[in-house]
């Protein structure tokens, strides 16, 4: 049996495989393209294509695909076989550099947000050599960018690569000012923690809401939820452990650095966390991780739920985006070192992030805006919709000292004293963690906690990279012209801290008083929903910044705004239609049938004892009758709201009507149905309850 180190990355055409299968000249040329962005020569592409094809066939592949990430939020692929006809009537296996570099999928049915008409079908996929090809099943998957015939980006990868290049360009300028001539490039790295739920396939298949929408639209609270805190970090159940073991194996074969696994807070909820890697590769890996999670779950008779809020009343699922900046020489630019007060380079990069988050709060909120995540943000398992930065005690004290021109003596290093001699002593971190903060500094990185569990991490990292690039550009423009670099640097750090102190908050983000202080006193933004925040993508300051760094064109931004609002509207419309269907075809018939059964029981009792009161039955029938009428009435009201929605043509207006009217109607219908569930005998209820779903996996 092979060890993990032997089979890790065995299905990836990675650096180790390239070095073994390419000539030295081809390998060096390809590495210059990957590391330094040099133009790729066609002869090199041909050599790489041949080696890639031979390696893939050795591993059982028969097809290849340009694997890309359209604006649907998931991945896409079109498979072509390696076969070509030979003169003797047989076939040969071929794959050219041209086929490696460029593909031509039909782009007509992918979201474009008006970038092209439906009849304009041509689109192109272009090989991204910075992300390794891999084998999935019998198919060689080649990570690619996806664009329209006119060159507009129709995917998430292209803007992400642009944002990484923008940050690299500006960070290099800053490093040169500090006298660093050795660094060739700067990359951002990400480690996205992935939360998810596991339920049995048997239970899943009995609920239309889970099948159609990924979340439960009805469900009374289970007698037990997460009140006892007994699931968090608890012993992993055998069936879940078997799932996690196979999931790890499949991820490791694809070179995905799955590291940590544990039970999360809610029953049936779990988490997987990888080791950091370059943002572009981390984004590809996370998309693969979500896909493989679902596939492996099916093999174990389970279903993996990645919706942000699959169950009301218990924690939803997020995806913590741990983000840092590093050089090709291995230096983490967000590492404070032993003396952060004296580390001017670190302080400048720290200030660049603080400025970016404050100046572009709206873009960060927009980057995580979905119908699913709207249910989660602001609840007690997620940060609020108000963005703030947690720095911790030491860094906050450092910045205060700079602003006030006072000495900083450094944080006291404390030893943890547990009161038991046999237990080891260790140094306590200089600050605690703050799980309520949307954007928290955690030692040598920032943890952006607002992403939803089903989100592509590309969107958040595009905006974060671009915003920090803008801060660095402002700094570089000023410092390059400064007569006295040291004085200008000190003033810039000091002024940045003063100007952006409002975004720094180390307290409880769940506290209502904080939300009041943030919005009323500090002037921070509070966009509660997707319709609230999405139009601000097109605010002039945002368009100017994103276009100036070539991350998006103005047309691409308009398309994203339209697509995100359309996705929001379509998601909620599907949910509302599903609720109506379940209410009319499952819930109402079940409650009516049970009411009739109770009435028959009361009649039978009276037949035996003529003057019996039947108080219990009479009260129950009365309550069931009232709630039945409520369900029927609220279902009709929701149908009317959807009918009115169809008369609204403008997408923004549709989204606001959904926010204000449709969602309210859905909540009202759910309240009546959930009350009916608590009154109806279990054998009559038409689908599994929360207790069944959350505690079904043994």
Protein Blocks (a to p, Z undefined) as FASTA:
>chain_A
ZZfklmgoklcccfklmmmmpcfklmmmmmmmmmnopacdfklmmmmmmmmmmmmmmnop
abdcdddddfkopacdddddfbdcdfkopacddddfklmmpccddfklgceehpacfklm
bccddddfkbccddehjaccdddddddfkopacbfklmmmmmmmmmmmmmmmmmmmnopa
kbmbdcdddddddddddddfklmmmpmklmmnopafbdcddfbfclnopmgopacdfklm
mmmmmmmmmmmmnopacfbdcddfbghiacdddddddfklmmmmmmmmmmmmmmmmmmno
pacdfbfblbghiacdddddddddddfkopafkbgbjmlmlmmmlmmmmmmmmmmmmmmm
mmmmmmmgcfklmmmgopakbccfbdcddebjmlmmmmmmmmnopacebjadddddehia
klccddddfbdcdfkbfbdcehjaccdfkbcfkbcfklmmmmmmmmmmmmmmmmmmmmmm
pmblmlmmmmmmmmmmmmmmmmpccbdfkbmklmmmmmmmnopacdfbfklmmmmmmgmk
lmmmmmmnomacfklmmmmmmmmmmmmmmmmmmmmmmmmmmmmmmmmmmmmmmmmmmmmm
mmmmmmmmmmbgklmmmmmmmmmmmmmmmmmmmmmmmmmmmmmmmmpmblklmmmmmmmm
mmmmmmmmmmmmmmmmmmpcfklpmbdcfklmmmmpZZ
